[in-house]
Amino acid sequence: MKTRCASATAYAVPMKPIGEKMSEFKKALEEKRANAPTGRKRQTERGELMRFFTRHLNLARAKDSHAPITMARMGKILEGIPTADLYYLQSLCTKAKNFSKKFWWEVDPKKHIKENAVPF
């Protein structure tokens, strides 16, 4: 008398072909992409602050006939600064007489040594 293994029944169920699984996966992925926000709807706090700084600095740069700063360059400049500190930087620069001067002073770490107490 032969006894059947209990796990043998698990293999009796036929598997779906890979092509069928992939088509289901593609449909789900396309549906997810269709429902995802696009363009300016995908905003973050950091992105909004970057746009703020870029806009204000480019106004000053246009007057001096310098090339505008791109969002990519602004991202590199603000790379190591936490978002909470960017809000503080925004308030400092907004209160300053010259937005651009204050921004570049605060962003440059070499300027923050004990010898340079208050530049403005």
GIKAFEN-V32894 format. One record per backbone hydrogen bond with DSSP energy under -1.0 kcal/mol. CO is the residue of the C=O (numbers start at 1). NH is the residue of the N-H. If there is no record, write none. Layout:
[[CO/NH] [CO/NH]]
This chain:
[[17/21] [18/22] [19/23] [20/24] [21/25] [22/26] [23/27] [24/28] [25/29] [26/30] [27/31] [28/32] [29/33] [30/34] [31/35] [38/41] [39/42] [41/43] [44/48] [45/49] [46/50] [47/51] [48/52] [49/53] [50/54] [51/55] [52/56] [53/57] [54/58] [55/59] [56/60] [57/61] [58/62] [59/63] [60/64] [61/66] [62/65] [70/74] [71/75] [72/76] [73/77] [74/78] [78/81] [82/86] [83/87] [84/88] [85/89] [86/90] [87/91] [88/92] [89/93] [90/94] [91/95] [92/96] [98/102] [99/103] [100/104] [101/105] [102/106] [103/107] [104/108] [108/111] [109/112] [111/113] [115/117]]
